[in-house]
Amino acid sequence: MLKFNGIVPDLAEGGKQCIEFAAKTKMPIMDGIETLRELRRSGIVENTKIIALTANAISGAQEYYLKEGF
């Protein structure tokens, strides 16, 4: 789906590399929920679908992320 939409993600192999990527691009360090809330609050992505890709496979996680707006 990402390729179909012309999106080329940065792929981190773990948390440390993710932080390094974020530091290089001057991105704030926050989790996905915090980031989504800030994007929505700022109005930057009013009509944009946001997709969560997570390793969180605990019971209820899907419902939680959908409730948060992913």
All heavy atoms as TSV, in Angstrom:
chain	resi	resn	atom	element	x	y	z
A	1	MET	N	N	0.818	-1.173	0.000
A	1	MET	CA	C	0.000	0.000	0.000
A	1	MET	C	C	0.878	1.258	0.000
A	1	MET	O	O	0.561	2.213	-0.682
A	1	MET	CB	C	-0.925	-0.009	1.217
A	1	MET	CG	C	-1.851	1.154	1.225
A	1	MET	SD	S	-3.232	1.141	2.389
A	1	MET	CE	C	-2.598	0.440	3.840
A	2	LEU	N	N	1.959	1.242	0.768
A	2	LEU	CA	C	2.840	2.409	0.783
A	2	LEU	C	C	3.441	2.652	-0.601
A	2	LEU	O	O	3.446	3.782	-1.092
A	2	LEU	CB	C	3.947	2.234	1.824
A	2	LEU	CG	C	3.504	2.142	3.281
A	2	LEU	CD1	C	4.704	1.856	4.174
A	2	LEU	CD2	C	2.802	3.398	3.729
A	3	LYS	N	N	3.949	1.591	-1.213
A	3	LYS	CA	C	4.550	1.705	-2.539
A	3	LYS	C	C	3.529	2.224	-3.556
A	3	LYS	O	O	3.839	3.101	-4.357
A	3	LYS	CB	C	5.101	0.353	-2.984
A	3	LYS	CG	C	5.839	0.398	-4.301
A	3	LYS	CD	C	6.413	-0.980	-4.627
A	3	LYS	CE	C	7.148	-0.966	-5.949
A	3	LYS	NZ	N	7.700	-2.287	-6.280
A	4	PHE	N	N	2.328	1.706	-3.496
A	4	PHE	CA	C	1.265	2.120	-4.405
A	4	PHE	C	C	1.014	3.625	-4.311
A	4	PHE	O	O	0.719	4.281	-5.302
A	4	PHE	CB	C	-0.026	1.357	-4.089
A	4	PHE	CG	C	-1.205	1.786	-4.906
A	4	PHE	CD1	C	-1.343	1.376	-6.227
A	4	PHE	CD2	C	-2.171	2.604	-4.363
A	4	PHE	CE1	C	-2.423	1.773	-6.987
A	4	PHE	CE2	C	-3.270	3.016	-5.109
A	4	PHE	CZ	C	-3.391	2.592	-6.421
A	5	ASN	N	N	1.170	4.183	-3.115
A	5	ASN	CA	C	0.937	5.610	-2.887
A	5	ASN	C	C	2.201	6.456	-2.960
A	5	ASN	O	O	2.184	7.631	-2.619
A	5	ASN	CB	C	0.245	5.811	-1.538
A	5	ASN	CG	C	-1.192	5.358	-1.591
A	5	ASN	OD1	O	-2.005	5.961	-2.270
A	5	ASN	ND2	N	-1.500	4.274	-0.911
A	6	GLY	N	N	3.299	5.835	-3.400
A	6	GLY	CA	C	4.544	6.577	-3.587
A	6	GLY	C	C	5.232	6.961	-2.291
A	6	GLY	O	O	6.014	7.906	-2.257
A	7	ILE	N	N	4.959	6.237	-1.226
A	7	ILE	CA	C	5.563	6.537	0.066
A	7	ILE	C	C	6.762	5.621	0.288
A	7	ILE	O	O	6.649	4.406	0.180
A	7	ILE	CB	C	4.543	6.346	1.207
A	7	ILE	CG1	C	3.367	7.299	1.002
A	7	ILE	CG2	C	5.192	6.543	2.563
A	7	ILE	CD1	C	2.191	7.016	1.902
A	8	VAL	N	N	7.906	6.215	0.586
A	8	VAL	CA	C	9.113	5.454	0.881
A	8	VAL	C	C	9.475	5.749	2.335
A	8	VAL	O	O	10.008	6.804	2.645
A	8	VAL	CB	C	10.276	5.845	-0.051
A	8	VAL	CG1	C	11.521	5.044	0.286
A	8	VAL	CG2	C	9.877	5.660	-1.508
A	9	PRO	N	N	9.156	4.831	3.250
A	9	PRO	CA	C	9.401	5.093	4.666
A	9	PRO	C	C	10.860	4.883	5.058
A	9	PRO	O	O	11.587	4.152	4.397
A	9	PRO	CB	C	8.523	4.058	5.373
A	9	PRO	CG	C	8.479	2.912	4.404
A	9	PRO	CD	C	8.494	3.549	3.028
A	10	ASP	N	N	11.277	5.562	6.113
A	10	ASP	CA	C	12.548	5.248	6.752
A	10	ASP	C	C	12.267	4.046	7.637
A	10	ASP	O	O	11.324	4.061	8.417
A	10	ASP	CB	C	13.033	6.418	7.610
A	10	ASP	CG	C	13.414	7.623	6.771
A	10	ASP	OD1	O	13.964	7.419	5.677
A	10	ASP	OD2	O	13.174	8.750	7.219
A	11	LEU	N	N	13.063	3.003	7.527
A	11	LEU	CA	C	12.827	1.786	8.295
A	11	LEU	C	C	13.893	1.637	9.371
A	11	LEU	O	O	15.051	1.366	9.075
A	11	LEU	CB	C	12.822	0.565	7.379
A	11	LEU	CG	C	11.780	0.580	6.260
A	11	LEU	CD1	C	11.944	-0.630	5.350
A	11	LEU	CD2	C	10.380	0.612	6.850
A	12	ALA	N	N	13.503	1.816	10.605
A	12	ALA	CA	C	14.416	1.663	11.736
A	12	ALA	C	C	14.366	0.226	12.228
A	12	ALA	O	O	13.300	-0.381	12.254
A	12	ALA	CB	C	14.030	2.625	12.849
A	13	GLU	N	N	15.507	-0.283	12.611
A	13	GLU	CA	C	15.575	-1.653	13.122
A	13	GLU	C	C	15.313	-1.713	14.616
A	13	GLU	O	O	15.264	-2.795	15.189
A	13	GLU	CB	C	16.933	-2.258	12.794
A	13	GLU	CG	C	17.129	-2.463	11.304
A	13	GLU	CD	C	18.458	-3.102	10.971
A	13	GLU	OE1	O	19.110	-3.665	11.880
A	13	GLU	OE2	O	18.859	-3.038	9.804
A	14	GLY	N	N	15.136	-0.592	15.246
A	14	GLY	CA	C	14.852	-0.570	16.677
A	14	GLY	C	C	14.712	0.852	17.163
A	14	GLY	O	O	14.827	1.824	16.390
A	15	GLY	N	N	14.450	0.980	18.447
A	15	GLY	CA	C	14.213	2.287	19.037
A	15	GLY	C	C	15.384	3.249	18.896
A	15	GLY	O	O	15.203	4.437	18.606
A	16	LYS	N	N	16.607	2.760	19.108
A	16	LYS	CA	C	17.789	3.622	19.023
A	16	LYS	C	C	17.926	4.213	17.626
A	16	LYS	O	O	18.151	5.410	17.456
A	16	LYS	CB	C	19.052	2.852	19.397
A	16	LYS	CG	C	20.285	3.721	19.383
A	16	LYS	CD	C	21.528	2.950	19.802
A	16	LYS	CE	C	22.731	3.880	19.734
A	16	LYS	NZ	N	23.984	3.194	19.878
A	17	GLN	N	N	17.766	3.384	16.591
A	17	GLN	CA	C	17.887	3.868	15.228
A	17	GLN	C	C	16.737	4.827	14.902
A	17	GLN	O	O	16.927	5.809	14.196
A	17	GLN	CB	C	17.916	2.714	14.235
A	17	GLN	CG	C	18.264	3.169	12.833
A	17	GLN	CD	C	18.377	2.017	11.850
A	17	GLN	OE1	O	17.731	0.984	12.003
A	17	GLN	NE2	N	19.200	2.193	10.838
A	18	CYS	N	N	15.561	4.564	15.425
A	18	CYS	CA	C	14.433	5.459	15.216
A	18	CYS	C	C	14.751	6.847	15.769
A	18	CYS	O	O	14.497	7.858	15.110
A	18	CYS	CB	C	13.182	4.892	15.885
A	18	CYS	SG	S	11.750	5.959	15.756
A	19	ILE	N	N	15.315	6.878	16.963
A	19	ILE	CA	C	15.681	8.166	17.564
A	19	ILE	C	C	16.747	8.860	16.730
A	19	ILE	O	O	16.696	10.078	16.528
A	19	ILE	CB	C	16.133	7.967	19.023
A	19	ILE	CG1	C	14.912	7.557	19.861
A	19	ILE	CG2	C	16.786	9.221	19.582
A	19	ILE	CD1	C	15.236	7.117	21.258
A	20	GLU	N	N	17.696	8.109	16.200
A	20	GLU	CA	C	18.719	8.695	15.331
A	20	GLU	C	C	18.083	9.303	14.079
A	20	GLU	O	O	18.441	10.399	13.668
A	20	GLU	CB	C	19.756	7.646	14.949
A	20	GLU	CG	C	20.626	7.211	16.117
A	20	GLU	CD	C	21.485	5.989	15.803
A	20	GLU	OE1	O	21.415	5.451	14.676
A	20	GLU	OE2	O	22.228	5.558	16.710
A	21	PHE	N	N	17.139	8.580	13.473
A	21	PHE	CA	C	16.429	9.102	12.302
A	21	PHE	C	C	15.693	10.387	12.652
A	21	PHE	O	O	15.734	11.370	11.920
A	21	PHE	CB	C	15.419	8.095	11.755
A	21	PHE	CG	C	15.997	6.927	11.004
A	21	PHE	CD1	C	15.206	5.846	10.678
A	21	PHE	CD2	C	17.323	6.888	10.617
A	21	PHE	CE1	C	15.710	4.761	9.975
A	21	PHE	CE2	C	17.848	5.815	9.915
A	21	PHE	CZ	C	17.039	4.755	9.608
A	22	ALA	N	N	14.999	10.369	13.791
A	22	ALA	CA	C	14.227	11.531	14.208
A	22	ALA	C	C	15.144	12.727	14.451
A	22	ALA	O	O	14.811	13.857	14.080
A	22	ALA	CB	C	13.424	11.209	15.458
A	23	ALA	N	N	16.298	12.489	15.048
A	23	ALA	CA	C	17.241	13.572	15.315
A	23	ALA	C	C	17.778	14.178	14.020
A	23	ALA	O	O	17.957	15.390	13.919
A	23	ALA	CB	C	18.391	13.069	16.180
A	24	LYS	N	N	18.012	13.341	13.015
A	24	LYS	CA	C	18.526	13.828	11.740
A	24	LYS	C	C	17.513	14.701	11.014
A	24	LYS	O	O	17.875	15.622	10.302
A	24	LYS	CB	C	18.909	12.658	10.832
A	24	LYS	CG	C	20.169	11.962	11.226
A	24	LYS	CD	C	20.465	10.820	10.270
A	24	LYS	CE	C	21.659	10.026	10.711
A	24	LYS	NZ	N	21.894	8.858	9.856
A	25	THR	N	N	16.253	14.393	11.167
A	25	THR	CA	C	15.218	15.143	10.456
A	25	THR	C	C	14.570	16.199	11.338
A	25	THR	O	O	13.590	16.807	10.957
A	25	THR	CB	C	14.125	14.199	9.917
A	25	THR	OG1	O	13.552	13.487	11.007
A	25	THR	CG2	C	14.689	13.244	8.896
A	26	LYS	N	N	15.119	16.381	12.532
A	26	LYS	CA	C	14.625	17.380	13.476
A	26	LYS	C	C	13.178	17.128	13.892
A	26	LYS	O	O	12.425	18.041	14.160
A	26	LYS	CB	C	14.772	18.794	12.904
A	26	LYS	CG	C	16.156	19.146	12.443
A	26	LYS	CD	C	17.112	19.237	13.605
A	26	LYS	CE	C	18.454	19.723	13.116
A	26	LYS	NZ	N	19.564	19.048	13.630
A	27	MET	N	N	12.795	15.871	13.901
A	27	MET	CA	C	11.443	15.529	14.340
A	27	MET	C	C	11.419	15.470	15.858
A	27	MET	O	O	12.369	15.041	16.479
A	27	MET	CB	C	11.032	14.164	13.779
A	27	MET	CG	C	10.845	14.134	12.288
A	27	MET	SD	S	10.515	12.487	11.667
A	27	MET	CE	C	9.113	12.003	12.634
A	28	PRO	N	N	10.320	15.892	16.451
A	28	PRO	CA	C	10.221	15.758	17.908
A	28	PRO	C	C	10.124	14.286	18.282
A	28	PRO	O	O	9.637	13.479	17.499
A	28	PRO	CB	C	8.914	16.479	18.238
A	28	PRO	CG	C	8.135	16.460	16.968
A	28	PRO	CD	C	9.144	16.460	15.853
A	29	ILE	N	N	10.602	13.962	19.443
A	29	ILE	CA	C	10.551	12.572	19.884
A	29	ILE	C	C	9.278	12.385	20.701
A	29	ILE	O	O	9.164	12.871	21.818
A	29	ILE	CB	C	11.796	12.203	20.698
A	29	ILE	CG1	C	13.045	12.376	19.834
A	29	ILE	CG2	C	11.697	10.781	21.228
A	29	ILE	CD1	C	14.342	12.205	20.569
A	30	MET	N	N	8.320	11.733	20.083
A	30	MET	CA	C	7.067	11.413	20.764
A	30	MET	C	C	6.520	10.140	20.154
A	30	MET	O	O	6.901	9.767	19.053
A	30	MET	CB	C	6.070	12.564	20.663
A	30	MET	CG	C	5.736	13.023	19.258
A	30	MET	SD	S	4.566	14.397	19.194
A	30	MET	CE	C	5.635	15.792	19.377
A	31	ASP	N	N	5.641	9.484	20.886
A	31	ASP	CA	C	5.103	8.242	20.352
A	31	ASP	C	C	4.016	8.537	19.318
A	31	ASP	O	O	3.661	9.693	19.067
A	31	ASP	CB	C	4.608	7.320	21.465
A	31	ASP	CG	C	3.362	7.830	22.189
A	31	ASP	OD1	O	2.649	8.704	21.653
A	31	ASP	OD2	O	3.087	7.339	23.287
A	32	GLY	N	N	3.507	7.491	18.708
A	32	GLY	CA	C	2.534	7.651	17.636
A	32	GLY	C	C	1.243	8.319	18.075
A	32	GLY	O	O	0.689	9.144	17.355
A	33	ILE	N	N	0.762	7.983	19.270
A	33	ILE	CA	C	-0.469	8.584	19.775
A	33	ILE	C	C	-0.257	10.084	19.998
A	33	ILE	O	O	-1.073	10.910	19.594
A	33	ILE	CB	C	-0.924	7.902	21.088
A	33	ILE	CG1	C	-1.221	6.420	20.869
A	33	ILE	CG2	C	-2.120	8.628	21.689
A	33	ILE	CD1	C	-2.433	6.119	20.047
A	34	GLU	N	N	0.858	10.437	20.644
A	34	GLU	CA	C	1.160	11.858	20.879
A	34	GLU	C	C	1.310	12.601	19.555
A	34	GLU	O	O	0.829	13.734	19.412
A	34	GLU	CB	C	2.438	12.005	21.697
A	34	GLU	CG	C	2.326	11.488	23.111
A	34	GLU	CD	C	3.672	11.417	23.804
A	34	GLU	OE1	O	4.671	11.039	23.158
A	34	GLU	OE2	O	3.713	11.732	24.994
A	35	THR	N	N	1.962	11.970	18.591
A	35	THR	CA	C	2.147	12.596	17.288
A	35	THR	C	C	0.815	12.814	16.591
A	35	THR	O	O	0.550	13.898	16.060
A	35	THR	CB	C	3.065	11.725	16.407
A	35	THR	OG1	O	4.320	11.557	17.071
A	35	THR	CG2	C	3.288	12.355	15.045
A	36	LEU	N	N	-0.037	11.800	16.594
A	36	LEU	CA	C	-1.347	11.935	15.966
A	36	LEU	C	C	-2.155	13.051	16.622
A	36	LEU	O	O	-2.768	13.872	15.934
A	36	LEU	CB	C	-2.115	10.615	16.035
A	36	LEU	CG	C	-3.524	10.659	15.446
A	36	LEU	CD1	C	-3.485	10.964	13.954
A	36	LEU	CD2	C	-4.257	9.363	15.718
A	37	ARG	N	N	-2.150	13.103	17.946
A	37	ARG	CA	C	-2.882	14.151	18.659
A	37	ARG	C	C	-2.381	15.537	18.263
A	37	ARG	O	O	-3.173	16.457	18.050
A	37	ARG	CB	C	-2.769	13.949	20.166
A	37	ARG	CG	C	-3.578	12.778	20.656
A	37	ARG	CD	C	-3.398	12.571	22.133
A	37	ARG	NE	N	-4.153	11.406	22.596
A	37	ARG	CZ	C	-3.904	10.764	23.711
A	37	ARG	NH1	N	-2.929	11.157	24.513
A	37	ARG	NH2	N	-4.638	9.719	24.050
A	38	GLU	N	N	-1.066	15.692	18.172
A	38	GLU	CA	C	-0.497	16.989	17.796
A	38	GLU	C	C	-0.845	17.345	16.353
A	38	GLU	O	O	-1.167	18.494	16.044
A	38	GLU	CB	C	1.021	16.985	18.003
A	38	GLU	CG	C	1.708	18.273	17.612
A	38	GLU	CD	C	1.258	19.497	18.394
A	38	GLU	OE1	O	0.711	19.353	19.510
A	38	GLU	OE2	O	1.445	20.620	17.886
A	39	LEU	N	N	-0.761	16.369	15.454
A	39	LEU	CA	C	-1.131	16.624	14.060
A	39	LEU	C	C	-2.588	17.054	13.950
A	39	LEU	O	O	-2.916	18.003	13.236
A	39	LEU	CB	C	-0.890	15.379	13.209
A	39	LEU	CG	C	0.564	15.026	12.927
A	39	LEU	CD1	C	0.655	13.637	12.317
A	39	LEU	CD2	C	1.200	16.056	12.019
A	40	ARG	N	N	-3.459	16.376	14.652
A	40	ARG	CA	C	-4.883	16.721	14.628
A	40	ARG	C	C	-5.114	18.099	15.262
A	40	ARG	O	O	-5.864	18.908	14.736
A	40	ARG	CB	C	-5.708	15.659	15.365
A	40	ARG	CG	C	-5.656	14.286	14.731
A	40	ARG	CD	C	-6.564	14.176	13.533
A	40	ARG	NE	N	-6.652	12.778	13.106
A	40	ARG	CZ	C	-6.533	12.404	11.857
A	40	ARG	NH1	N	-6.333	13.286	10.906
A	40	ARG	NH2	N	-6.611	11.138	11.536
A	41	ARG	N	N	-4.461	18.363	16.417
A	41	ARG	CA	C	-4.621	19.630	17.109
A	41	ARG	C	C	-4.196	20.814	16.235
A	41	ARG	O	O	-4.839	21.842	16.189
A	41	ARG	CB	C	-3.811	19.642	18.415
A	41	ARG	CG	C	-4.032	20.900	19.267
A	41	ARG	CD	C	-2.939	21.099	20.304
A	41	ARG	NE	N	-1.632	21.330	19.711
A	41	ARG	CZ	C	-1.249	22.465	19.115
A	41	ARG	NH1	N	-2.066	23.464	18.992
A	41	ARG	NH2	N	-0.037	22.582	18.613
A	42	SER	N	N	-3.114	20.614	15.510
A	42	SER	CA	C	-2.564	21.689	14.689
A	42	SER	C	C	-3.366	21.923	13.415
A	42	SER	O	O	-3.213	22.952	12.778
A	42	SER	CB	C	-1.117	21.372	14.319
A	42	SER	OG	O	-1.077	20.263	13.420
A	43	GLY	N	N	-4.206	20.964	13.035
A	43	GLY	CA	C	-4.998	21.107	11.820
A	43	GLY	C	C	-4.238	20.773	10.550
A	43	GLY	O	O	-4.754	20.937	9.456
A	44	ILE	N	N	-3.014	20.288	10.691
A	44	ILE	CA	C	-2.184	19.978	9.524
A	44	ILE	C	C	-2.789	18.851	8.692
A	44	ILE	O	O	-2.687	18.861	7.479
A	44	ILE	CB	C	-0.751	19.591	9.962
A	44	ILE	CG1	C	-0.065	20.788	10.615
A	44	ILE	CG2	C	0.064	19.062	8.794
A	44	ILE	CD1	C	1.262	20.446	11.266
A	45	VAL	N	N	-3.424	17.903	9.339
A	45	VAL	CA	C	-3.909	16.710	8.639
A	45	VAL	C	C	-5.412	16.504	8.820
A	45	VAL	O	O	-5.871	15.397	9.039
A	45	VAL	CB	C	-3.145	15.448	9.102
A	45	VAL	CG1	C	-1.693	15.506	8.689
A	45	VAL	CG2	C	-3.273	15.264	10.605
A	46	GLU	N	N	-6.171	17.555	8.699
A	46	GLU	CA	C	-7.609	17.473	8.943
A	46	GLU	C	C	-8.296	16.361	8.167
A	46	GLU	O	O	-9.103	15.631	8.719
A	46	GLU	CB	C	-8.277	18.798	8.604
A	46	GLU	CG	C	-8.018	19.879	9.627
A	46	GLU	CD	C	-8.748	21.140	9.290
A	46	GLU	OE1	O	-9.897	21.072	8.818
A	46	GLU	OE2	O	-8.161	22.216	9.498
A	47	ASN	N	N	-8.010	16.211	6.914
A	47	ASN	CA	C	-8.691	15.226	6.071
A	47	ASN	C	C	-7.748	14.135	5.588
A	47	ASN	O	O	-7.940	13.581	4.522
A	47	ASN	CB	C	-9.345	15.923	4.878
A	47	ASN	CG	C	-10.404	16.901	5.330
A	47	ASN	OD1	O	-11.247	16.577	6.153
A	47	ASN	ND2	N	-10.343	18.112	4.816
A	48	THR	N	N	-6.736	13.838	6.386
A	48	THR	CA	C	-5.739	12.844	6.014
A	48	THR	C	C	-5.924	11.587	6.845
A	48	THR	O	O	-6.090	11.654	8.058
A	48	THR	CB	C	-4.317	13.392	6.252
A	48	THR	OG1	O	-4.167	14.595	5.497
A	48	THR	CG2	C	-3.263	12.389	5.836
A	49	LYS	N	N	-5.911	10.446	6.196
A	49	LYS	CA	C	-5.971	9.167	6.898
A	49	LYS	C	C	-4.583	8.869	7.472
A	49	LYS	O	O	-3.585	8.971	6.762
A	49	LYS	CB	C	-6.383	8.024	5.954
A	49	LYS	CG	C	-7.704	8.242	5.264
A	49	LYS	CD	C	-8.846	8.105	6.227
A	49	LYS	CE	C	-10.157	8.228	5.468
A	49	LYS	NZ	N	-11.254	8.584	6.310
A	50	ILE	N	N	-4.535	8.508	8.727
A	50	ILE	CA	C	-3.282	8.158	9.388
A	50	ILE	C	C	-3.331	6.664	9.707
A	50	ILE	O	O	-4.280	6.183	10.308
A	50	ILE	CB	C	-3.084	8.952	10.695
A	50	ILE	CG1	C	-3.229	10.459	10.468
A	50	ILE	CG2	C	-1.746	8.599	11.340
A	50	ILE	CD1	C	-2.142	11.076	9.617
A	51	ILE	N	N	-2.300	5.940	9.292
A	51	ILE	CA	C	-2.242	4.497	9.483
A	51	ILE	C	C	-1.180	4.184	10.527
A	51	ILE	O	O	-0.047	4.643	10.417
A	51	ILE	CB	C	-1.902	3.786	8.156
A	51	ILE	CG1	C	-2.967	4.103	7.113
A	51	ILE	CG2	C	-1.759	2.285	8.370
A	51	ILE	CD1	C	-2.589	3.697	5.714
A	52	ALA	N	N	-1.547	3.400	11.521
A	52	ALA	CA	C	-0.588	2.993	12.547
A	52	ALA	C	C	0.006	1.637	12.172
A	52	ALA	O	O	-0.717	0.718	11.817
A	52	ALA	CB	C	-1.279	2.887	13.900
A	53	LEU	N	N	1.306	1.562	12.258
A	53	LEU	CA	C	2.008	0.289	12.086
A	53	LEU	C	C	2.722	0.044	13.403
A	53	LEU	O	O	3.606	0.798	13.782
A	53	LEU	CB	C	3.012	0.372	10.940
A	53	LEU	CG	C	3.852	-0.861	10.689
A	53	LEU	CD1	C	2.966	-2.043	10.329
A	53	LEU	CD2	C	4.859	-0.600	9.588
A	54	THR	N	N	2.290	-0.962	14.125
A	54	THR	CA	C	2.808	-1.184	15.468
A	54	THR	C	C	3.025	-2.662	15.747
A	54	THR	O	O	2.413	-3.513	15.107
A	54	THR	CB	C	1.837	-0.601	16.525
A	54	THR	OG1	O	2.358	-0.825	17.828
A	54	THR	CG2	C	0.455	-1.219	16.416
A	55	ALA	N	N	3.890	-2.926	16.696
A	55	ALA	CA	C	4.108	-4.292	17.144
A	55	ALA	C	C	3.224	-4.605	18.349
A	55	ALA	O	O	3.270	-5.691	18.894
A	55	ALA	CB	C	5.582	-4.487	17.521
A	56	ASN	N	N	2.406	-3.651	18.737
A	56	ASN	CA	C	1.524	-3.834	19.888
A	56	ASN	C	C	0.387	-4.771	19.509
A	56	ASN	O	O	-0.551	-4.387	18.832
A	56	ASN	CB	C	0.979	-2.481	20.343
A	56	ASN	CG	C	0.171	-2.565	21.613
A	56	ASN	OD1	O	-0.101	-3.656	22.113
A	56	ASN	ND2	N	-0.208	-1.426	22.138
A	57	ALA	N	N	0.477	-6.000	19.950
A	57	ALA	CA	C	-0.514	-7.013	19.580
A	57	ALA	C	C	-1.345	-7.474	20.775
A	57	ALA	O	O	-1.964	-8.523	20.731
A	57	ALA	CB	C	0.188	-8.211	18.944
A	58	ILE	N	N	-1.362	-6.651	21.843
A	58	ILE	CA	C	-2.146	-7.054	23.009
A	58	ILE	C	C	-3.632	-6.933	22.723
A	58	ILE	O	O	-4.046	-6.180	21.838
A	58	ILE	CB	C	-1.768	-6.243	24.267
A	58	ILE	CG1	C	-2.097	-4.760	24.076
A	58	ILE	CG2	C	-0.316	-6.432	24.633
A	58	ILE	CD1	C	-1.988	-3.951	25.346
A	59	SER	N	N	-4.408	-7.661	23.467
A	59	SER	CA	C	-5.851	-7.641	23.302
A	59	SER	C	C	-6.375	-6.221	23.506
A	59	SER	O	O	-6.019	-5.557	24.472
A	59	SER	CB	C	-6.502	-8.585	24.316
A	59	SER	OG	O	-7.900	-8.533	24.192
A	60	GLY	N	N	-7.179	-5.755	22.573
A	60	GLY	CA	C	-7.765	-4.428	22.666
A	60	GLY	C	C	-6.965	-3.329	21.998
A	60	GLY	O	O	-7.425	-2.186	21.920
A	61	ALA	N	N	-5.762	-3.642	21.515
A	61	ALA	CA	C	-4.916	-2.618	20.908
A	61	ALA	C	C	-5.570	-2.019	19.665
A	61	ALA	O	O	-5.554	-0.798	19.480
A	61	ALA	CB	C	-3.540	-3.179	20.560
A	62	GLN	N	N	-6.148	-2.856	18.817
A	62	GLN	CA	C	-6.768	-2.353	17.596
A	62	GLN	C	C	-7.871	-1.351	17.934
A	62	GLN	O	O	-7.926	-0.265	17.354
A	62	GLN	CB	C	-7.338	-3.488	16.758
A	62	GLN	CG	C	-8.019	-2.986	15.487
A	62	GLN	CD	C	-8.559	-4.119	14.617
A	62	GLN	OE1	O	-8.393	-5.291	14.911
A	62	GLN	NE2	N	-9.211	-3.756	13.545
A	63	GLU	N	N	-8.717	-1.710	18.874
A	63	GLU	CA	C	-9.805	-0.821	19.266
A	63	GLU	C	C	-9.270	0.487	19.836
A	63	GLU	O	O	-9.802	1.562	19.577
A	63	GLU	CB	C	-10.720	-1.511	20.291
A	63	GLU	CG	C	-11.495	-2.685	19.728
A	63	GLU	CD	C	-10.691	-3.973	19.618
A	63	GLU	OE1	O	-9.551	-4.050	20.140
A	63	GLU	OE2	O	-11.186	-4.914	18.974
A	64	TYR	N	N	-8.204	0.395	20.619
A	64	TYR	CA	C	-7.580	1.581	21.213
A	64	TYR	C	C	-7.086	2.540	20.130
A	64	TYR	O	O	-7.365	3.726	20.176
A	64	TYR	CB	C	-6.431	1.159	22.130
A	64	TYR	CG	C	-5.640	2.314	22.682
A	64	TYR	CD1	C	-6.175	3.145	23.660
A	64	TYR	CD2	C	-4.360	2.580	22.220
A	64	TYR	CE1	C	-5.453	4.211	24.164
A	64	TYR	CE2	C	-3.623	3.640	22.724
A	64	TYR	CZ	C	-4.176	4.458	23.690
A	64	TYR	OH	O	-3.458	5.511	24.182
A	65	TYR	N	N	-6.353	2.005	19.146
A	65	TYR	CA	C	-5.812	2.868	18.091
A	65	TYR	C	C	-6.920	3.452	17.223
A	65	TYR	O	O	-6.844	4.610	16.817
A	65	TYR	CB	C	-4.797	2.096	17.235
A	65	TYR	CG	C	-3.518	1.812	18.004
A	65	TYR	CD1	C	-3.153	0.512	18.307
A	65	TYR	CD2	C	-2.685	2.838	18.443
A	65	TYR	CE1	C	-1.988	0.241	19.033
A	65	TYR	CE2	C	-1.546	2.573	19.159
A	65	TYR	CZ	C	-1.195	1.286	19.457
A	65	TYR	OH	O	-0.057	1.041	20.169
A	66	LEU	N	N	-7.921	2.688	16.950
A	66	LEU	CA	C	-9.055	3.216	16.178
A	66	LEU	C	C	-9.757	4.318	16.954
A	66	LEU	O	O	-10.132	5.357	16.387
A	66	LEU	CB	C	-10.035	2.097	15.824
A	66	LEU	CG	C	-9.520	1.091	14.791
A	66	LEU	CD1	C	-10.508	-0.070	14.660
A	66	LEU	CD2	C	-9.279	1.758	13.446
A	67	LYS	N	N	-9.925	4.122	18.264
A	67	LYS	CA	C	-10.562	5.144	19.109
A	67	LYS	C	C	-9.730	6.426	19.110
A	67	LYS	O	O	-10.271	7.535	19.140
A	67	LYS	CB	C	-10.702	4.606	20.534
A	67	LYS	CG	C	-11.343	5.571	21.490
A	67	LYS	CD	C	-11.433	4.955	22.891
A	67	LYS	CE	C	-11.490	6.071	23.909
A	67	LYS	NZ	N	-10.938	5.710	25.178
A	68	GLU	N	N	-8.417	6.284	19.049
A	68	GLU	CA	C	-7.525	7.444	19.050
A	68	GLU	C	C	-7.542	8.181	17.707
A	68	GLU	O	O	-7.057	9.303	17.618
A	68	GLU	CB	C	-6.099	7.033	19.405
A	68	GLU	CG	C	-5.934	6.643	20.852
A	68	GLU	CD	C	-6.125	7.804	21.821
A	68	GLU	OE1	O	-5.868	8.961	21.436
A	68	GLU	OE2	O	-6.532	7.553	22.962
A	69	GLY	N	N	-8.049	7.554	16.667
A	69	GLY	CA	C	-8.162	8.246	15.389
A	69	GLY	C	C	-7.329	7.690	14.256
A	69	GLY	O	O	-7.250	8.282	13.191
A	70	PHE	N	N	-6.665	6.558	14.487
A	70	PHE	CA	C	-5.912	5.936	13.393
A	70	PHE	C	C	-6.857	5.206	12.478
A	70	PHE	O	O	-7.958	4.847	12.845
A	70	PHE	CB	C	-4.869	4.943	13.936
A	70	PHE	CG	C	-3.681	5.606	14.559
A	70	PHE	CD1	C	-3.584	5.744	15.933
A	70	PHE	CD2	C	-2.660	6.107	13.772
A	70	PHE	CE1	C	-2.481	6.357	16.512
A	70	PHE	CE2	C	-1.555	6.721	14.341
A	70	PHE	CZ	C	-1.464	6.846	15.720
